[in-house]
Amino acid sequence: MEIAVLNRVSPFLIAIAMISCWFPIQSRADQPNILLIFIDDLGWKDIGCYGNDFVETPRIDQLAAEGMRFTNFYASGAVCSPTRCALQSGQNQARIGITAHIPGHWRPFERVITPQTTMALPLDTVTVAETLKASGYTTGYVGKWHLGNGPEFQPDRQGYDFSAVIGGPHLPGRYRVQGRSDLKPKPNQYRTDFEADLCIDFMRQNKDKPFFLMLSPFAVHIPLGAMSEKVRKYEAKAKQTGQKLPHPVYSAMTEHCDDMVGRLVDSLEQLDIADDTMVVFTSDNGGLYKRYDYRESADDLVSSQAPLKGEKGSLHEGGIRVPLIIRHPNAAKASTVCDEPTISHDFYPTFVEMAGGELPVNQTIDGHSLLPLMNEPTQTLDRDALHWHYPHYHHDRPASAIRERDWKLIEYLDGTGDVELYNLANDLGETKNLASEKQG
């Protein structure tokens, strides 16, 4: 019986071999590696190439000089979990219900009761990692996840071959890899250095095949914590310049991220895969101005996004407009700038198109591929508007927003009926509300 089965299968195997000759598998050169560096709470104005003249970010600035810098890029959400949901799913996060950071705030004393957020990214969501795996990519995740606390909702259950979810603050001895006793930092190692080590090991092990690696450090999220040498440098610099923001510890944390980026880029060169790798640098939401918990002992001002209005947790520009830099020698010209409005859930179709893959058949993808813009930054995408839905209290009132080309509308959902309308081309700082002028 076994021999008969083998005899029946053999012609089929021969046919497959012949088909493989006629239609060769996509070559390695056609499937670039993808390295996504996803900083936590980094604001639009927090790095040098976006106008910050206090924090030193030479390696991020160099990345921008070697690639494309987007000036109108937005986080899908005003806080972390919604944007992470949108990135993994390719959808506006309101479709899934992850509209606040998990688990969100319960604020029964406010004017309205806000909805509870979905507590984990559903397992039936086809993630960007799962789609890239289907295209032959090895996938890795390092850092903060924040899309579900249970072991069944971690990255290794959502398409990531290698997963190192790290919990705890930045300083040595305060963080650890969850559920992985085999992955431990060196003594006195700052968190971004450890996260870089894990990423470099992953890239070294997978340099001969296409990989997708997402690095999501906890920096520059509060509680503020940086190595003393860098903090002292910025304390001295603040005294010399008379500049109060960003906070010296926050400035040092941002430079730690810059060092991390430099190590990763240098490793790509050392592994001889820099030309085969698309490096994407961005943030999950706008920058933080002031802690939300109002504890006097921890109520330091953190950073300013001026001239942008607002901060993390707000649908004003300071809460959702973030940096985006893409470096890929074969797809993005050096020292170019793109002003087209774009958003986090655009990464999913961008990465899949770059990989030569196919989008999920039964899952709505709200994002648009950025490849046309990388080829020609003055193009426009075939999209009517960008949308945000943030029905929660966190640095601001519950609201929804829409941006259609130069115009942006914010509608508050707290029963007040308040509406704000801005022309961002003329009023980047959202200083003049035109709603009353345009009504009727």
C-alpha positions in Angstrom: 0.0 0.0 0.0 2.8 2.4 0.9 4.6 1.7 -2.4 1.4 2.3 -4.4 0.9 5.7 -2.7 4.4 6.8 -3.4 4.0 5.8 -7.0 0.9 7.9 -7.3 2.5 10.9 -5.7 5.8 10.9 -7.7 4.3 12.3 -10.9 2.8 15.1 -8.8 6.1 15.9 -7.3 7.7 15.9 -10.7 5.1 18.4 -12.0 5.7 20.7 -9.0 9.4 20.7 -9.8 8.7 21.6 -13.4 6.4 24.4 -12.4 9.1 25.7 -10.1 11.4 25.9 -13.1 8.8 27.8 -15.1 7.8 30.2 -12.3 10.9 30.7 -10.0 10.4 31.7 -6.4 10.9 35.4 -5.8 14.6 36.2 -5.5 16.2 37.5 -2.4 16.9 40.8 -4.1 13.2 41.4 -4.6 12.4 40.9 -0.9 14.3 43.5 1.2 14.6 43.1 5.0 12.3 45.5 6.9 13.5 47.0 10.2 10.8 49.0 12.0 11.9 51.2 14.9 8.8 52.2 16.8 9.7 54.7 19.6 7.2 55.2 22.4 5.8 58.7 23.0 8.4 60.5 20.8 7.0 63.7 19.6 7.2 65.4 16.2 9.5 68.1 17.5 11.7 65.9 19.7 14.6 65.2 17.3 17.0 67.4 15.4 15.9 66.8 11.8 12.4 67.9 12.8 13.6 71.2 14.4 14.8 70.3 17.9 18.0 72.4 18.6 18.6 71.0 22.1 18.6 67.2 22.0 21.5 65.6 20.1 20.3 63.0 17.6 23.0 62.7 15.0 22.3 59.1 13.9 18.5 59.7 13.4 19.3 62.9 11.5 21.8 60.9 9.4 19.1 58.4 8.7 16.9 61.2 7.4 19.7 62.6 5.3 20.1 59.2 3.7 16.4 58.6 3.1 13.0 60.3 3.1 11.5 62.4 5.8 7.7 62.7 6.1 6.4 66.0 7.4 2.7 65.1 7.6 2.8 61.7 9.1 0.4 60.7 11.8 0.1 58.1 14.5 -3.2 56.2 14.1 -4.0 56.9 17.7 -3.3 59.5 20.4 -1.9 56.8 22.7 0.0 53.6 22.3 -2.3 50.6 22.1 -4.6 52.0 19.4 -1.6 52.8 17.1 -0.1 49.4 17.8 -3.4 47.8 16.9 -3.7 49.8 13.6 -0.1 48.9 12.7 -0.5 45.2 13.3 -3.9 45.0 11.6 -3.6 47.5 8.8 -7.0 48.9 10.0 -8.3 52.0 11.7 -8.3 50.7 15.3 -11.9 51.7 15.8 -12.9 48.7 13.7 -11.4 46.4 16.4 -12.4 48.6 19.4 -8.9 49.2 20.8 -9.5 52.9 21.1 -7.6 53.6 24.4 -4.4 52.3 25.8 -5.0 48.9 27.4 -6.7 48.8 30.0 -7.6 52.4 29.8 -8.8 54.8 32.5 -12.1 54.5 34.5 -13.3 58.0 35.1 -16.9 57.9 36.6 -16.7 61.5 37.8 -16.5 63.0 34.3 -19.3 64.5 32.2 -19.9 61.3 30.2 -19.1 57.6 30.6 -16.6 56.5 28.0 -16.5 53.0 26.4 -14.2 50.3 27.6 -11.5 49.4 25.2 -11.1 45.9 23.7 -8.5 44.3 26.0 -6.4 42.5 23.4 -5.7 42.3 19.7 -8.1 39.5 18.5 -6.3 36.3 17.5 -8.4 36.1 14.3 -6.8 39.4 13.1 -4.3 38.6 10.3 -1.3 40.7 11.5 1.3 42.2 9.3 3.8 39.6 10.6 1.5 36.7 9.6 1.1 38.2 6.1 4.9 38.7 5.7 5.5 35.1 7.0 3.3 33.9 4.2 5.7 35.7 1.8 8.7 33.8 3.2 9.9 36.3 5.8 11.3 35.4 9.2 9.7 37.7 11.8 10.9 39.1 15.1 9.5 41.4 17.8 11.5 43.1 20.6 10.3 45.5 23.3 6.9 46.7 24.4 3.8 45.0 23.0 0.7 46.4 24.9 -1.9 44.5 22.8 -3.0 42.0 25.5 -1.6 40.8 28.7 -2.4 37.0 28.6 0.2 34.6 27.2 -2.2 33.7 24.4 -2.1 37.3 23.1 1.6 37.8 22.8 3.6 38.4 19.6 4.6 34.7 19.3 0.8 34.0 18.9 0.4 36.8 16.3 2.9 35.7 13.7 6.3 36.5 15.2 8.9 33.7 15.0 11.1 35.4 17.6 9.5 37.3 20.5 11.1 39.2 23.4 8.4 41.2 25.2 10.2 43.4 27.8 8.4 44.8 30.8 9.6 47.4 33.3 11.2 50.8 33.3 14.5 51.9 31.6 17.2 51.6 34.2 19.3 48.5 34.9 17.6 45.9 37.2 14.1 47.4 36.6 13.1 45.4 33.4 13.1 41.9 32.2 12.0 39.7 29.2 8.6 38.3 30.1 8.5 34.5 30.2 12.1 34.1 28.9 14.7 33.2 31.5 17.2 32.6 28.7 17.3 36.3 27.7 18.9 38.5 30.3 20.6 41.9 30.1 24.3 42.4 31.0 25.0 43.9 34.5 24.2 47.7 34.6 22.8 47.6 31.0 20.4 50.3 30.1 17.2 49.0 28.4 17.7 50.5 24.9 21.2 48.9 24.8 19.7 45.5 25.7 17.0 45.9 23.2 19.6 46.7 20.5 21.6 43.6 21.5 18.5 41.4 20.9 17.9 43.0 17.6 21.5 42.7 16.4 21.5 39.0 17.3 18.3 38.5 15.4 19.6 40.2 12.3 22.9 38.3 12.5 21.1 35.0 12.7 18.8 35.8 9.8 21.0 37.9 7.5 20.8 35.4 4.6 17.1 35.4 4.3 14.4 38.1 4.3 13.3 39.3 7.7 10.9 41.6 9.3 12.0 42.9 12.7 10.0 45.3 14.8 11.8 47.1 17.7 9.5 48.8 20.1 11.5 50.2 23.0 9.8 51.6 26.1 11.8 54.8 25.7 10.9 57.6 25.7 7.9 56.9 27.9 7.7 58.0 31.5 8.9 57.3 34.2 11.9 59.4 33.2 15.1 57.5 33.6 18.5 57.8 31.9 22.1 57.1 32.5 23.7 59.7 34.7 26.5 60.8 32.3 24.0 61.8 29.6 21.7 63.5 32.2 24.5 65.6 33.5 25.4 66.7 29.9 21.9 68.0 29.4 21.6 69.6 32.8 24.8 71.6 31.9 23.4 72.4 28.5 20.1 73.6 30.0 22.0 76.0 32.2 24.1 77.3 29.4 21.2 77.9 27.0 18.5 78.8 29.6 16.3 76.2 27.9 13.7 74.5 30.1 12.3 71.9 27.8 12.7 69.2 26.9 13.5 67.9 30.4 17.3 66.9 30.8 16.4 63.3 31.7 14.0 63.1 28.7 16.7 64.6 26.5 19.1 61.9 27.7 16.5 59.2 27.0 16.1 60.6 23.4 19.8 60.4 22.9 19.8 56.8 24.2 17.4 56.1 21.4 19.7 57.8 18.9 22.6 55.6 20.1 20.3 52.6 19.6 19.5 53.6 16.1 23.2 54.1 15.4 24.1 50.6 16.6 21.4 49.0 14.5 22.4 50.9 11.3 26.1 50.1 11.9 25.2 46.4 12.3 23.4 46.4 9.0 26.6 47.7 7.4 28.8 45.2 9.2 26.5 42.3 8.2 26.6 43.6 4.6 22.8 43.9 4.3 22.3 47.7 4.6 21.4 48.0 0.9 18.9 45.1 1.2 17.1 46.6 4.2 14.4 49.2 4.5 14.8 51.0 7.8 11.6 52.8 9.1 11.8 55.1 12.1 8.6 56.5 13.8 6.6 56.8 17.0 3.3 55.5 18.4 1.8 58.9 19.3 2.7 62.5 20.0 5.0 63.7 22.7 4.1 64.1 26.4 4.1 67.6 27.9 3.0 66.8 31.4 2.2 63.7 33.4 -1.5 62.8 33.5 -1.5 61.5 37.1 -0.9 64.9 38.6 1.3 63.5 41.4 3.3 66.5 42.7 6.4 64.5 43.2 6.4 63.3 39.6 4.8 66.3 37.9 7.8 67.5 35.9 7.2 69.0 32.5 8.6 66.7 29.9 8.7 68.1 26.4 7.0 70.7 24.2 5.8 70.2 20.6 5.5 73.9 19.8 4.4 75.2 17.4 2.1 72.2 17.5 -0.9 72.4 19.9 -1.5 69.7 22.4 0.3 66.5 23.5 -0.1 62.8 23.8 -3.8 61.9 24.5 -5.1 64.8 22.4 -6.3 64.9 18.8 -4.6 68.2 18.2 -1.5 68.0 16.1 0.9 67.7 19.1 -0.9 64.5 20.1 -0.9 62.6 16.8 1.6 64.1 14.3 4.9 62.2 14.7 8.2 61.7 12.9 8.6 59.2 10.0 11.9 58.5 8.3 12.3 55.8 5.7 15.7 54.8 4.4 15.9 52.2 1.6 18.6 52.8 -1.0 16.6 51.1 -3.8 13.3 52.8 -3.1 13.7 56.2 -1.4 16.0 58.9 -2.7 18.4 60.4 -0.1 17.6 63.8 1.4 14.0 63.9 0.2 10.9 65.2 1.9 7.3 64.1 1.5 4.5 66.4 2.6 1.6 64.0 1.8 -0.6 63.2 4.8 0.1 59.6 5.9 -0.7 57.4 8.9 0.5 54.3 10.8 -1.8 51.8 9.3 -0.2 52.6 5.9 2.8 50.4 7.0 0.9 47.2 6.5 0.2 47.5 2.8 3.6 49.2 2.3 5.5 46.2 3.8 3.4 43.6 2.0 3.9 45.3 -1.4 7.6 45.6 -0.7 7.7 41.9 0.1 5.8 41.0 -3.1 3.1 39.5 -0.9 -0.7 39.6 -1.0 -3.0 41.3 1.4 -5.6 39.3 3.4 -8.7 38.5 1.4 -11.2 38.7 4.2 -9.8 41.6 6.2 -10.4 45.2 5.4 -7.1 47.1 5.0 -7.6 50.8 5.6 -3.9 51.8 4.9 -2.4 52.8 1.6 1.0 51.7 0.4 3.7 54.4 0.7 5.8 53.0 -2.2 4.4 55.5 -4.7 5.5 58.3 -2.4 8.9 56.8 -1.9 9.3 56.7 -5.7 8.0 60.2 -6.1 7.4 62.3 -2.9 5.3 64.9 -4.6 2.5 62.4 -5.5 -0.8 62.2 -3.6 -2.5 59.1 -2.4 -5.9 58.1 -3.6 -7.5 58.8 -0.2 -10.2 61.2 0.8 -9.3 61.8 4.4 -7.6 60.5 7.6 -9.8 59.7 10.6 -9.3 59.3 14.4 -11.8 58.2 17.1 -10.6 58.7 20.7 -13.7 58.6 22.9 -11.7 58.8 26.2 -10.5 61.2 28.8 -6.7 61.4 28.8 -4.9 64.8 28.6 -8.1 66.0 26.8 -11.8 65.3 26.3 -13.3 62.5 24.3 -13.2 63.4 20.6 -13.1 62.3 17.0 -11.2 64.1 14.2 -10.8 64.1 10.5 -8.2 65.6 8.2 -9.1 66.2 4.6 -6.1 67.7 2.8 -5.4 71.1 4.5 -8.6 71.0 6.7 -8.9 69.4 10.0 -12.1 69.0 12.1 -12.3 68.0 15.7 -15.7 67.1 17.3 -15.8 66.6 21.1 -17.9 63.7 22.3 -18.6 64.9 25.8 -22.1 66.3 25.2 -20.8 69.9 24.9 -21.3 70.1 21.1 -17.9 71.7 20.8 -16.4 71.6 17.3 -13.0 73.0 16.1 -12.0 73.5 12.5 -8.5 74.5 11.3 -6.8 75.1 8.1 -3.4 73.5 8.8 -1.8 75.0 5.7 -2.3 78.5 7.2 -2.4 77.6 10.9 -0.2 74.7 11.8 -0.5 75.6 15.5 -4.4 75.3 15.4 -4.7 78.7 17.0 -7.8 80.0 15.0 -11.0 77.9 15.2 -12.9 78.5 11.9 -15.9 76.4 12.8 -18.3 79.3 13.4 -17.2 81.0 10.2 -17.8 77.9 8.0 -21.1 76.8 9.5 -24.0 77.1 7.1 
